[in-house]
Amino acid sequence: MNKDKLIDTFILYTVEQRDVDYGDPASVRKYNSLMTKKSKIAKQINDKYPELIPDFATLLQHPDWDVKLACAIRMLVDISCEENDKDCAANTIKEYINTHHTADTILWRMRLRDLGLL
């Protein structure tokens, strides 16, 4: 994939994941496939284009919570970045947990615990 399109493609995949229908196995497969692709994009940025990491990190300020959260988890799991960037990523997830009252907050809390950040 063209390096100039990596971040935009990451955003596109994140938005596409909203359409998941958990009752439809094909939809779940597509969701899982997009999740894998997003992880590969983050790893590609980390391994081949580390100069893009600061641009990727700006997604933590994106107006769309799905994009913010997707960026945050990828920064915590797939991208080697400065400790303050990892803190910012973890704080983005914590902010979501503290300001939203949905079933997703339980999952995000579990992810942070699994990573030893909560």
Jmol script that loads the backbone (N, CA, C; Angstrom):
load data "model"
ATOM      1  N   MET A   1       0.847  -1.176   0.000  1.00  0.00           N
ATOM      2  CA  MET A   1       0.000   0.000   0.000  1.00  0.00           C
ATOM      3  C   MET A   1       0.892   1.238   0.000  1.00  0.00           C
ATOM      4  N   ASN A   2       0.486   2.247  -0.725  1.00  0.00           N
ATOM      5  CA  ASN A   2       1.185   3.516  -0.806  1.00  0.00           C
ATOM      6  C   ASN A   2       1.229   4.144   0.584  1.00  0.00           C
ATOM      7  N   LYS A   3       2.425   4.555   1.006  1.00  0.00           N
ATOM      8  CA  LYS A   3       2.567   5.082   2.376  1.00  0.00           C
ATOM      9  C   LYS A   3       1.698   6.310   2.611  1.00  0.00           C
ATOM     10  N   ASP A   4       1.443   7.087   1.548  1.00  0.00           N
ATOM     11  CA  ASP A   4       0.629   8.290   1.697  1.00  0.00           C
ATOM     12  C   ASP A   4      -0.839   7.975   1.981  1.00  0.00           C
ATOM     13  N   LYS A   5      -1.245   6.745   1.751  1.00  0.00           N
ATOM     14  CA  LYS A   5      -2.640   6.366   1.944  1.00  0.00           C
ATOM     15  C   LYS A   5      -2.872   5.539   3.208  1.00  0.00           C
ATOM     16  N   LEU A   6      -1.815   5.206   3.908  1.00  0.00           N
ATOM     17  CA  LEU A   6      -1.954   4.316   5.065  1.00  0.00           C
ATOM     18  C   LEU A   6      -2.901   4.865   6.125  1.00  0.00           C
ATOM     19  N   ILE A   7      -2.714   6.094   6.517  1.00  0.00           N
ATOM     20  CA  ILE A   7      -3.525   6.660   7.601  1.00  0.00           C
ATOM     21  C   ILE A   7      -4.969   6.837   7.152  1.00  0.00           C
ATOM     22  N   ASP A   8      -5.169   7.327   5.925  1.00  0.00           N
ATOM     23  CA  ASP A   8      -6.541   7.476   5.415  1.00  0.00           C
ATOM     24  C   ASP A   8      -7.240   6.121   5.301  1.00  0.00           C
ATOM     25  N   THR A   9      -6.493   5.098   4.898  1.00  0.00           N
ATOM     26  CA  THR A   9      -7.073   3.753   4.795  1.00  0.00           C
ATOM     27  C   THR A   9      -7.422   3.225   6.180  1.00  0.00           C
ATOM     28  N   PHE A  10      -6.585   3.492   7.164  1.00  0.00           N
ATOM     29  CA  PHE A  10      -6.866   3.102   8.545  1.00  0.00           C
ATOM     30  C   PHE A  10      -8.188   3.716   9.004  1.00  0.00           C
ATOM     31  N   ILE A  11      -8.380   4.993   8.716  1.00  0.00           N
ATOM     32  CA  ILE A  11      -9.628   5.673   9.086  1.00  0.00           C
ATOM     33  C   ILE A  11     -10.804   5.033   8.354  1.00  0.00           C
ATOM     34  N   LEU A  12     -10.647   4.794   7.067  1.00  0.00           N
ATOM     35  CA  LEU A  12     -11.714   4.180   6.272  1.00  0.00           C
ATOM     36  C   LEU A  12     -12.117   2.822   6.840  1.00  0.00           C
ATOM     37  N   TYR A  13     -11.143   1.985   7.169  1.00  0.00           N
ATOM     38  CA  TYR A  13     -11.442   0.663   7.735  1.00  0.00           C
ATOM     39  C   TYR A  13     -12.169   0.796   9.075  1.00  0.00           C
ATOM     40  N   THR A  14     -11.761   1.770   9.875  1.00  0.00           N
ATOM     41  CA  THR A  14     -12.409   1.985  11.175  1.00  0.00           C
ATOM     42  C   THR A  14     -13.873   2.350  10.985  1.00  0.00           C
ATOM     43  N   VAL A  15     -14.150   3.234  10.049  1.00  0.00           N
ATOM     44  CA  VAL A  15     -15.523   3.652   9.783  1.00  0.00           C
ATOM     45  C   VAL A  15     -16.339   2.481   9.228  1.00  0.00           C
ATOM     46  N   GLU A  16     -15.732   1.685   8.357  1.00  0.00           N
ATOM     47  CA  GLU A  16     -16.434   0.523   7.786  1.00  0.00           C
ATOM     48  C   GLU A  16     -16.833  -0.486   8.857  1.00  0.00           C
ATOM     49  N   GLN A  17     -16.078  -0.571   9.919  1.00  0.00           N
ATOM     50  CA  GLN A  17     -16.378  -1.538  10.972  1.00  0.00           C
ATOM     51  C   GLN A  17     -17.682  -1.231  11.705  1.00  0.00           C
ATOM     52  N   ARG A  18     -18.156  -0.018  11.613  1.00  0.00           N
ATOM     53  CA  ARG A  18     -19.414   0.338  12.281  1.00  0.00           C
ATOM     54  C   ARG A  18     -20.601  -0.454  11.747  1.00  0.00           C
ATOM     55  N   ASP A  19     -20.495  -0.929  10.536  1.00  0.00           N
ATOM     56  CA  ASP A  19     -21.612  -1.608   9.896  1.00  0.00           C
ATOM     57  C   ASP A  19     -21.745  -3.077  10.295  1.00  0.00           C
ATOM     58  N   VAL A  20     -20.969  -3.529  11.266  1.00  0.00           N
ATOM     59  CA  VAL A  20     -21.004  -4.939  11.641  1.00  0.00           C
ATOM     60  C   VAL A  20     -22.389  -5.334  12.150  1.00  0.00           C
ATOM     61  N   ASP A  21     -22.833  -6.483  11.692  1.00  0.00           N
ATOM     62  CA  ASP A  21     -24.057  -7.108  12.170  1.00  0.00           C
ATOM     63  C   ASP A  21     -23.624  -8.407  12.845  1.00  0.00           C
ATOM     64  N   TYR A  22     -23.607  -8.405  14.172  1.00  0.00           N
ATOM     65  CA  TYR A  22     -23.089  -9.556  14.906  1.00  0.00           C
ATOM     66  C   TYR A  22     -23.923 -10.817  14.705  1.00  0.00           C
ATOM     67  N   GLY A  23     -25.111 -10.678  14.145  1.00  0.00           N
ATOM     68  CA  GLY A  23     -25.939 -11.841  13.848  1.00  0.00           C
ATOM     69  C   GLY A  23     -25.649 -12.450  12.488  1.00  0.00           C
ATOM     70  N   ASP A  24     -24.785 -11.798  11.714  1.00  0.00           N
ATOM     71  CA  ASP A  24     -24.454 -12.258  10.369  1.00  0.00           C
ATOM     72  C   ASP A  24     -22.980 -12.669  10.330  1.00  0.00           C
ATOM     73  N   PRO A  25     -22.719 -13.970  10.186  1.00  0.00           N
ATOM     74  CA  PRO A  25     -21.323 -14.441  10.189  1.00  0.00           C
ATOM     75  C   PRO A  25     -20.446 -13.763   9.136  1.00  0.00           C
ATOM     76  N   ALA A  26     -20.990 -13.462   7.981  1.00  0.00           N
ATOM     77  CA  ALA A  26     -20.196 -12.795   6.939  1.00  0.00           C
ATOM     78  C   ALA A  26     -19.801 -11.387   7.384  1.00  0.00           C
ATOM     79  N   SER A  27     -20.708 -10.697   8.048  1.00  0.00           N
ATOM     80  CA  SER A  27     -20.427  -9.353   8.545  1.00  0.00           C
ATOM     81  C   SER A  27     -19.352  -9.398   9.632  1.00  0.00           C
ATOM     82  N   VAL A  28     -19.425 -10.383  10.497  1.00  0.00           N
ATOM     83  CA  VAL A  28     -18.426 -10.540  11.557  1.00  0.00           C
ATOM     84  C   VAL A  28     -17.060 -10.853  10.947  1.00  0.00           C
ATOM     85  N   ARG A  29     -17.039 -11.702   9.914  1.00  0.00           N
ATOM     86  CA  ARG A  29     -15.772 -12.008   9.235  1.00  0.00           C
ATOM     87  C   ARG A  29     -15.164 -10.744   8.628  1.00  0.00           C
ATOM     88  N   LYS A  30     -16.015  -9.920   8.014  1.00  0.00           N
ATOM     89  CA  LYS A  30     -15.529  -8.665   7.433  1.00  0.00           C
ATOM     90  C   LYS A  30     -14.962  -7.766   8.529  1.00  0.00           C
ATOM     91  N   TYR A  31     -15.673  -7.658   9.647  1.00  0.00           N
ATOM     92  CA  TYR A  31     -15.212  -6.858  10.784  1.00  0.00           C
ATOM     93  C   TYR A  31     -13.835  -7.346  11.245  1.00  0.00           C
ATOM     94  N   ASN A  32     -13.701  -8.651  11.426  1.00  0.00           N
ATOM     95  CA  ASN A  32     -12.436  -9.220  11.884  1.00  0.00           C
ATOM     96  C   ASN A  32     -11.327  -8.988  10.864  1.00  0.00           C
ATOM     97  N   SER A  33     -11.658  -9.107   9.590  1.00  0.00           N
ATOM     98  CA  SER A  33     -10.688  -8.856   8.531  1.00  0.00           C
ATOM     99  C   SER A  33     -10.204  -7.406   8.571  1.00  0.00           C
ATOM    100  N   LEU A  34     -11.139  -6.474   8.764  1.00  0.00           N
ATOM    101  CA  LEU A  34     -10.758  -5.069   8.853  1.00  0.00           C
ATOM    102  C   LEU A  34      -9.885  -4.815  10.080  1.00  0.00           C
ATOM    103  N   MET A  35     -10.164  -5.488  11.173  1.00  0.00           N
ATOM    104  CA  MET A  35      -9.351  -5.350  12.382  1.00  0.00           C
ATOM    105  C   MET A  35      -7.917  -5.808  12.098  1.00  0.00           C
ATOM    106  N   THR A  36      -7.782  -6.935  11.414  1.00  0.00           N
ATOM    107  CA  THR A  36      -6.458  -7.446  11.052  1.00  0.00           C
ATOM    108  C   THR A  36      -5.739  -6.477  10.124  1.00  0.00           C
ATOM    109  N   LYS A  37      -6.458  -5.937   9.156  1.00  0.00           N
ATOM    110  CA  LYS A  37      -5.854  -4.980   8.223  1.00  0.00           C
ATOM    111  C   LYS A  37      -5.378  -3.725   8.950  1.00  0.00           C
ATOM    112  N   LYS A  38      -6.157  -3.259   9.906  1.00  0.00           N
ATOM    113  CA  LYS A  38      -5.761  -2.068  10.668  1.00  0.00           C
ATOM    114  C   LYS A  38      -4.495  -2.340  11.482  1.00  0.00           C
ATOM    115  N   SER A  39      -4.401  -3.510  12.063  1.00  0.00           N
ATOM    116  CA  SER A  39      -3.203  -3.874  12.804  1.00  0.00           C
ATOM    117  C   SER A  39      -1.997  -3.930  11.864  1.00  0.00           C
ATOM    118  N   LYS A  40      -2.192  -4.479  10.672  1.00  0.00           N
ATOM    119  CA  LYS A  40      -1.096  -4.548   9.691  1.00  0.00           C
ATOM    120  C   LYS A  40      -0.654  -3.155   9.263  1.00  0.00           C
ATOM    121  N   ILE A  41      -1.606  -2.239   9.088  1.00  0.00           N
ATOM    122  CA  ILE A  41      -1.256  -0.862   8.735  1.00  0.00           C
ATOM    123  C   ILE A  41      -0.409  -0.247   9.848  1.00  0.00           C
ATOM    124  N   ALA A  42      -0.838  -0.404  11.090  1.00  0.00           N
ATOM    125  CA  ALA A  42      -0.078   0.153  12.216  1.00  0.00           C
ATOM    126  C   ALA A  42       1.326  -0.441  12.275  1.00  0.00           C
ATOM    127  N   LYS A  43       1.438  -1.739  12.073  1.00  0.00           N
ATOM    128  CA  LYS A  43       2.760  -2.390  12.091  1.00  0.00           C
ATOM    129  C   LYS A  43       3.615  -1.924  10.926  1.00  0.00           C
ATOM    130  N   GLN A  44       2.984  -1.701   9.770  1.00  0.00           N
ATOM    131  CA  GLN A  44       3.711  -1.207   8.607  1.00  0.00           C
ATOM    132  C   GLN A  44       4.239   0.207   8.872  1.00  0.00           C
ATOM    133  N   ILE A  45       3.406   1.048   9.471  1.00  0.00           N
ATOM    134  CA  ILE A  45       3.859   2.389   9.843  1.00  0.00           C
ATOM    135  C   ILE A  45       5.032   2.275  10.799  1.00  0.00           C
ATOM    136  N   ASN A  46       4.915   1.419  11.791  1.00  0.00           N
ATOM    137  CA  ASN A  46       5.968   1.251  12.784  1.00  0.00           C
ATOM    138  C   ASN A  46       7.266   0.752  12.158  1.00  0.00           C
ATOM    139  N   ASP A  47       7.165  -0.265  11.312  1.00  0.00           N
ATOM    140  CA  ASP A  47       8.355  -0.939  10.795  1.00  0.00           C
ATOM    141  C   ASP A  47       8.974  -0.264   9.574  1.00  0.00           C
ATOM    142  N   LYS A  48       8.145   0.243   8.668  1.00  0.00           N
ATOM    143  CA  LYS A  48       8.665   0.764   7.401  1.00  0.00           C
ATOM    144  C   LYS A  48       8.636   2.287   7.297  1.00  0.00           C
ATOM    145  N   TYR A  49       7.693   2.914   7.976  1.00  0.00           N
ATOM    146  CA  TYR A  49       7.504   4.352   7.844  1.00  0.00           C
ATOM    147  C   TYR A  49       7.368   5.032   9.204  1.00  0.00           C
ATOM    148  N   PRO A  50       8.367   4.880  10.068  1.00  0.00           N
ATOM    149  CA  PRO A  50       8.241   5.478  11.406  1.00  0.00           C
ATOM    150  C   PRO A  50       8.075   6.996  11.377  1.00  0.00           C
ATOM    151  N   GLU A  51       8.441   7.617  10.273  1.00  0.00           N
ATOM    152  CA  GLU A  51       8.238   9.061  10.159  1.00  0.00           C
ATOM    153  C   GLU A  51       6.754   9.418  10.144  1.00  0.00           C
ATOM    154  N   LEU A  52       5.882   8.423   9.905  1.00  0.00           N
ATOM    155  CA  LEU A  52       4.440   8.655   9.917  1.00  0.00           C
ATOM    156  C   LEU A  52       3.816   8.537  11.307  1.00  0.00           C
ATOM    157  N   ILE A  53       4.580   8.068  12.277  1.00  0.00           N
ATOM    158  CA  ILE A  53       4.022   7.868  13.618  1.00  0.00           C
ATOM    159  C   ILE A  53       3.438   9.164  14.195  1.00  0.00           C
ATOM    160  N   PRO A  54       4.127  10.301  14.090  1.00  0.00           N
ATOM    161  CA  PRO A  54       3.503  11.531  14.623  1.00  0.00           C
ATOM    162  C   PRO A  54       2.181  11.869  13.931  1.00  0.00           C
ATOM    163  N   ASP A  55       2.092  11.646  12.620  1.00  0.00           N
ATOM    164  CA  ASP A  55       0.831  11.889  11.911  1.00  0.00           C
ATOM    165  C   ASP A  55      -0.246  10.915  12.372  1.00  0.00           C
ATOM    166  N   PHE A  56       0.145   9.662  12.565  1.00  0.00           N
ATOM    167  CA  PHE A  56      -0.800   8.655  13.055  1.00  0.00           C
ATOM    168  C   PHE A  56      -1.303   9.052  14.445  1.00  0.00           C
ATOM    169  N   ALA A  57      -0.391   9.533  15.278  1.00  0.00           N
ATOM    170  CA  ALA A  57      -0.759   9.913  16.654  1.00  0.00           C
ATOM    171  C   ALA A  57      -1.762  11.055  16.683  1.00  0.00           C
ATOM    172  N   THR A  58      -1.808  11.873  15.642  1.00  0.00           N
ATOM    173  CA  THR A  58      -2.790  12.966  15.626  1.00  0.00           C
ATOM    174  C   THR A  58      -4.213  12.436  15.572  1.00  0.00           C
ATOM    175  N   LEU A  59      -4.377  11.166  15.203  1.00  0.00           N
ATOM    176  CA  LEU A  59      -5.723  10.576  15.195  1.00  0.00           C
ATOM    177  C   LEU A  59      -6.315  10.512  16.600  1.00  0.00           C
ATOM    178  N   LEU A  60      -5.484  10.637  17.616  1.00  0.00           N
ATOM    179  CA  LEU A  60      -5.994  10.677  18.987  1.00  0.00           C
ATOM    180  C   LEU A  60      -6.841  11.929  19.227  1.00  0.00           C
ATOM    181  N   GLN A  61      -6.710  12.930  18.359  1.00  0.00           N
ATOM    182  CA  GLN A  61      -7.517  14.139  18.450  1.00  0.00           C
ATOM    183  C   GLN A  61      -8.607  14.177  17.377  1.00  0.00           C
ATOM    184  N   HIS A  62      -8.791  13.098  16.669  1.00  0.00           N
ATOM    185  CA  HIS A  62      -9.812  13.030  15.615  1.00  0.00           C
ATOM    186  C   HIS A  62     -11.190  13.258  16.247  1.00  0.00           C
ATOM    187  N   PRO A  63     -12.117  13.882  15.533  1.00  0.00           N
ATOM    188  CA  PRO A  63     -13.445  14.123  16.127  1.00  0.00           C
ATOM    189  C   PRO A  63     -14.287  12.857  16.322  1.00  0.00           C
ATOM    190  N   ASP A  64     -13.927  11.787  15.660  1.00  0.00           N
ATOM    191  CA  ASP A  64     -14.686  10.532  15.714  1.00  0.00           C
ATOM    192  C   ASP A  64     -14.085   9.622  16.788  1.00  0.00           C
ATOM    193  N   TRP A  65     -14.900   9.267  17.792  1.00  0.00           N
ATOM    194  CA  TRP A  65     -14.399   8.417  18.876  1.00  0.00           C
ATOM    195  C   TRP A  65     -13.907   7.065  18.375  1.00  0.00           C
ATOM    196  N   ASP A  66     -14.550   6.490  17.390  1.00  0.00           N
ATOM    197  CA  ASP A  66     -14.092   5.196  16.874  1.00  0.00           C
ATOM    198  C   ASP A  66     -12.670   5.297  16.337  1.00  0.00           C
ATOM    199  N   VAL A  67     -12.380   6.382  15.639  1.00  0.00           N
ATOM    200  CA  VAL A  67     -11.036   6.592  15.095  1.00  0.00           C
ATOM    201  C   VAL A  67     -10.042   6.829  16.228  1.00  0.00           C
ATOM    202  N   LYS A  68     -10.423   7.646  17.209  1.00  0.00           N
ATOM    203  CA  LYS A  68      -9.542   7.895  18.358  1.00  0.00           C
ATOM    204  C   LYS A  68      -9.174   6.593  19.062  1.00  0.00           C
ATOM    205  N   LEU A  69     -10.198   5.782  19.329  1.00  0.00           N
ATOM    206  CA  LEU A  69      -9.976   4.530  20.059  1.00  0.00           C
ATOM    207  C   LEU A  69      -9.159   3.535  19.247  1.00  0.00           C
ATOM    208  N   ALA A  70      -9.430   3.460  17.947  1.00  0.00           N
ATOM    209  CA  ALA A  70      -8.677   2.548  17.083  1.00  0.00           C
ATOM    210  C   ALA A  70      -7.206   2.944  17.063  1.00  0.00           C
ATOM    211  N   CYS A  71      -6.946   4.234  16.955  1.00  0.00           N
ATOM    212  CA  CYS A  71      -5.575   4.733  16.984  1.00  0.00           C
ATOM    213  C   CYS A  71      -4.929   4.419  18.338  1.00  0.00           C
ATOM    214  N   ALA A  72      -5.643   4.685  19.403  1.00  0.00           N
ATOM    215  CA  ALA A  72      -5.091   4.489  20.748  1.00  0.00           C
ATOM    216  C   ALA A  72      -4.663   3.047  20.973  1.00  0.00           C
ATOM    217  N   ILE A  73      -5.508   2.097  20.629  1.00  0.00           N
ATOM    218  CA  ILE A  73      -5.157   0.699  20.896  1.00  0.00           C
ATOM    219  C   ILE A  73      -4.005   0.246  20.014  1.00  0.00           C
ATOM    220  N   ARG A  74      -3.962   0.725  18.786  1.00  0.00           N
ATOM    221  CA  ARG A  74      -2.859   0.352  17.900  1.00  0.00           C
ATOM    222  C   ARG A  74      -1.547   0.958  18.407  1.00  0.00           C
ATOM    223  N   MET A  75      -1.614   2.172  18.959  1.00  0.00           N
ATOM    224  CA  MET A  75      -0.403   2.779  19.519  1.00  0.00           C
ATOM    225  C   MET A  75       0.086   2.004  20.741  1.00  0.00           C
ATOM    226  N   LEU A  76      -0.829   1.473  21.499  1.00  0.00           N
ATOM    227  CA  LEU A  76      -0.449   0.711  22.691  1.00  0.00           C
ATOM    228  C   LEU A  76       0.056  -0.687  22.351  1.00  0.00           C
ATOM    229  N   VAL A  77      -0.416  -1.249  21.243  1.00  0.00           N
ATOM    230  CA  VAL A  77      -0.101  -2.640  20.926  1.00  0.00           C
ATOM    231  C   VAL A  77       0.923  -2.790  19.803  1.00  0.00           C
ATOM    232  N   ASP A  78       0.806  -2.002  18.749  1.00  0.00           N
ATOM    233  CA  ASP A  78       1.587  -2.242  17.531  1.00  0.00           C
ATOM    234  C   ASP A  78       2.675  -1.220  17.229  1.00  0.00           C
ATOM    235  N   ILE A  79       2.638  -0.071  17.857  1.00  0.00           N
ATOM    236  CA  ILE A  79       3.555   0.995  17.470  1.00  0.00           C
ATOM    237  C   ILE A  79       4.522   1.308  18.610  1.00  0.00           C
ATOM    238  N   SER A  80       5.793   1.371  18.255  1.00  0.00           N
ATOM    239  CA  SER A  80       6.829   1.762  19.216  1.00  0.00           C
ATOM    240  C   SER A  80       6.889   3.275  19.224  1.00  0.00           C
ATOM    241  N   CYS A  81       6.442   3.850  20.306  1.00  0.00           N
ATOM    242  CA  CYS A  81       6.433   5.311  20.381  1.00  0.00           C
ATOM    243  C   CYS A  81       6.898   5.736  21.761  1.00  0.00           C
ATOM    244  N   GLU A  82       7.087   7.033  21.883  1.00  0.00           N
ATOM    245  CA  GLU A  82       7.540   7.603  23.150  1.00  0.00           C
ATOM    246  C   GLU A  82       6.533   7.286  24.261  1.00  0.00           C
ATOM    247  N   GLU A  83       7.035   7.235  25.479  1.00  0.00           N
ATOM    248  CA  GLU A  83       6.177   6.918  26.626  1.00  0.00           C
ATOM    249  C   GLU A  83       5.031   7.919  26.768  1.00  0.00           C
ATOM    250  N   ASN A  84       5.305   9.195  26.499  1.00  0.00           N
ATOM    251  CA  ASN A  84       4.230  10.187  26.632  1.00  0.00           C
ATOM    252  C   ASN A  84       3.146   9.962  25.576  1.00  0.00           C
ATOM    253  N   ASP A  85       3.518   9.430  24.388  1.00  0.00           N
ATOM    254  CA  ASP A  85       2.506   9.099  23.377  1.00  0.00           C
ATOM    255  C   ASP A  85       1.672   7.900  23.818  1.00  0.00           C
ATOM    256  N   LYS A  86       2.321   6.927  24.451  1.00  0.00           N
ATOM    257  CA  LYS A  86       1.580   5.777  24.971  1.00  0.00           C
ATOM    258  C   LYS A  86       0.636   6.222  26.089  1.00  0.00           C
ATOM    259  N   ASP A  87       1.103   7.131  26.940  1.00  0.00           N
ATOM    260  CA  ASP A  87       0.245   7.674  28.002  1.00  0.00           C
ATOM    261  C   ASP A  87      -0.956   8.395  27.401  1.00  0.00           C
ATOM    262  N   CYS A  88      -0.717   9.161  26.355  1.00  0.00           N
ATOM    263  CA  CYS A  88      -1.802   9.893  25.691  1.00  0.00           C
ATOM    264  C   CYS A  88      -2.813   8.905  25.108  1.00  0.00           C
ATOM    265  N   ALA A  89      -2.307   7.828  24.511  1.00  0.00           N
ATOM    266  CA  ALA A  89      -3.202   6.798  23.954  1.00  0.00           C
ATOM    267  C   ALA A  89      -4.039   6.163  25.061  1.00  0.00           C
ATOM    268  N   ALA A  90      -3.394   5.791  26.169  1.00  0.00           N
ATOM    269  CA  ALA A  90      -4.125   5.189  27.296  1.00  0.00           C
ATOM    270  C   ALA A  90      -5.129   6.184  27.872  1.00  0.00           C
ATOM    271  N   ASN A  91      -4.736   7.447  27.961  1.00  0.00           N
ATOM    272  CA  ASN A  91      -5.643   8.467  28.504  1.00  0.00           C
ATOM    273  C   ASN A  91      -6.840   8.705  27.593  1.00  0.00           C
ATOM    274  N   THR A  92      -6.655   8.538  26.297  1.00  0.00           N
ATOM    275  CA  THR A  92      -7.781   8.657  25.365  1.00  0.00           C
ATOM    276  C   THR A  92      -8.823   7.585  25.665  1.00  0.00           C
ATOM    277  N   ILE A  93      -8.358   6.364  25.887  1.00  0.00           N
ATOM    278  CA  ILE A  93      -9.280   5.271  26.211  1.00  0.00           C
ATOM    279  C   ILE A  93      -9.932   5.519  27.578  1.00  0.00           C
ATOM    280  N   LYS A  94      -9.151   5.974  28.538  1.00  0.00           N
ATOM    281  CA  LYS A  94      -9.702   6.266  29.867  1.00  0.00           C
ATOM    282  C   LYS A  94     -10.756   7.371  29.794  1.00  0.00           C
ATOM    283  N   GLU A  95     -10.508   8.383  28.962  1.00  0.00           N
ATOM    284  CA  GLU A  95     -11.490   9.456  28.798  1.00  0.00           C
ATOM    285  C   GLU A  95     -12.802   8.900  28.244  1.00  0.00           C
ATOM    286  N   TYR A  96     -12.686   8.006  27.276  1.00  0.00           N
ATOM    287  CA  TYR A  96     -13.890   7.382  26.710  1.00  0.00           C
ATOM    288  C   TYR A  96     -14.641   6.605  27.796  1.00  0.00           C
ATOM    289  N   ILE A  97     -13.908   5.828  28.555  1.00  0.00           N
ATOM    290  CA  ILE A  97     -14.518   5.035  29.629  1.00  0.00           C
ATOM    291  C   ILE A  97     -15.252   5.939  30.623  1.00  0.00           C
ATOM    292  N   ASN A  98     -14.658   7.074  30.943  1.00  0.00           N
ATOM    293  CA  ASN A  98     -15.230   7.974  31.944  1.00  0.00           C
ATOM    294  C   ASN A  98     -16.355   8.851  31.424  1.00  0.00           C
ATOM    295  N   THR A  99     -16.482   8.984  30.120  1.00  0.00           N
ATOM    296  CA  THR A  99     -17.488   9.898  29.570  1.00  0.00           C
ATOM    297  C   THR A  99     -18.602   9.207  28.794  1.00  0.00           C
ATOM    298  N   HIS A 100     -18.477   7.909  28.604  1.00  0.00           N
ATOM    299  CA  HIS A 100     -19.505   7.166  27.867  1.00  0.00           C
ATOM    300  C   HIS A 100     -20.021   6.030  28.742  1.00  0.00           C
ATOM    301  N   HIS A 101     -21.267   5.761  28.614  1.00  0.00           N
ATOM    302  CA  HIS A 101     -21.881   4.706  29.431  1.00  0.00           C
ATOM    303  C   HIS A 101     -22.520   3.687  28.498  1.00  0.00           C
ATOM    304  N   THR A 102     -21.649   2.892  27.878  1.00  0.00           N
ATOM    305  CA  THR A 102     -22.098   1.866  26.944  1.00  0.00           C
ATOM    306  C   THR A 102     -21.413   0.553  27.285  1.00  0.00           C
ATOM    307  N   ALA A 103     -21.854  -0.502  26.643  1.00  0.00           N
ATOM    308  CA  ALA A 103     -21.215  -1.807  26.846  1.00  0.00           C
ATOM    309  C   ALA A 103     -19.759  -1.774  26.382  1.00  0.00           C
ATOM    310  N   ASP A 104     -19.465  -0.925  25.411  1.00  0.00           N
ATOM    311  CA  ASP A 104     -18.088  -0.817  24.924  1.00  0.00           C
ATOM    312  C   ASP A 104     -17.112  -0.411  26.018  1.00  0.00           C
ATOM    313  N   THR A 105     -17.573   0.389  26.963  1.00  0.00           N
ATOM    314  CA  THR A 105     -16.659   0.839  28.009  1.00  0.00           C
ATOM    315  C   THR A 105     -16.133  -0.335  28.832  1.00  0.00           C
ATOM    316  N   ILE A 106     -16.937  -1.354  28.993  1.00  0.00           N
ATOM    317  CA  ILE A 106     -16.489  -2.549  29.715  1.00  0.00           C
ATOM    318  C   ILE A 106     -15.352  -3.217  28.954  1.00  0.00           C
ATOM    319  N   LEU A 107     -15.507  -3.327  27.640  1.00  0.00           N
ATOM    320  CA  LEU A 107     -14.467  -3.948  26.817  1.00  0.00           C
ATOM    321  C   LEU A 107     -13.181  -3.136  26.834  1.00  0.00           C
ATOM    322  N   TRP A 108     -13.321  -1.811  26.751  1.00  0.00           N
ATOM    323  CA  TRP A 108     -12.119  -0.964  26.779  1.00  0.00           C
ATOM    324  C   TRP A 108     -11.431  -1.040  28.138  1.00  0.00           C
ATOM    325  N   ARG A 109     -12.194  -1.100  29.203  1.00  0.00           N
ATOM    326  CA  ARG A 109     -11.613  -1.242  30.541  1.00  0.00           C
ATOM    327  C   ARG A 109     -10.835  -2.570  30.636  1.00  0.00           C
ATOM    328  N   MET A 110     -11.403  -3.629  30.073  1.00  0.00           N
ATOM    329  CA  MET A 110     -10.724  -4.929  30.084  1.00  0.00           C
ATOM    330  C   MET A 110      -9.427  -4.873  29.278  1.00  0.00           C
ATOM    331  N   ARG A 111      -9.437  -4.189  28.132  1.00  0.00           N
ATOM    332  CA  ARG A 111      -8.226  -4.073  27.310  1.00  0.00           C
ATOM    333  C   ARG A 111      -7.113  -3.357  28.086  1.00  0.00           C
ATOM    334  N   LEU A 112      -7.481  -2.265  28.754  1.00  0.00           N
ATOM    335  CA  LEU A 112      -6.480  -1.543  29.531  1.00  0.00           C
ATOM    336  C   LEU A 112      -5.939  -2.396  30.669  1.00  0.00           C
ATOM    337  N   ARG A 113      -6.819  -3.155  31.316  1.00  0.00           N
ATOM    338  CA  ARG A 113      -6.343  -4.057  32.393  1.00  0.00           C
ATOM    339  C   ARG A 113      -5.403  -5.112  31.830  1.00  0.00           C
ATOM    340  N   ASP A 114      -5.774  -5.678  30.678  1.00  0.00           N
ATOM    341  CA  ASP A 114      -4.925  -6.698  30.045  1.00  0.00           C
ATOM    342  C   ASP A 114      -3.535  -6.148  29.702  1.00  0.00           C
ATOM    343  N   LEU A 115      -3.477  -4.862  29.374  1.00  0.00           N
ATOM    344  CA  LEU A 115      -2.214  -4.213  29.041  1.00  0.00           C
ATOM    345  C   LEU A 115      -1.490  -3.672  30.286  1.00  0.00           C
ATOM    346  N   GLY A 116      -2.104  -3.853  31.449  1.00  0.00           N
ATOM    347  CA  GLY A 116      -1.504  -3.386  32.697  1.00  0.00           C
ATOM    348  C   GLY A 116      -1.567  -1.868  32.858  1.00  0.00           C
ATOM    349  N   LEU A 117      -2.556  -1.249  32.239  1.00  0.00           N
ATOM    350  CA  LEU A 117      -2.660   0.213  32.260  1.00  0.00           C
ATOM    351  C   LEU A 117      -3.823   0.714  33.099  1.00  0.00           C
ATOM    352  N   LEU A 118      -4.498  -0.184  33.778  1.00  0.00           N
ATOM    353  CA  LEU A 118      -5.635   0.224  34.616  1.00  0.00           C
ATOM    354  C   LEU A 118      -5.640  -0.588  35.894  1.00  0.00           C
TER     355      LEU A 118
END
end "model"
wireframe off; spacefill off
backbone 0.3
color backbone group
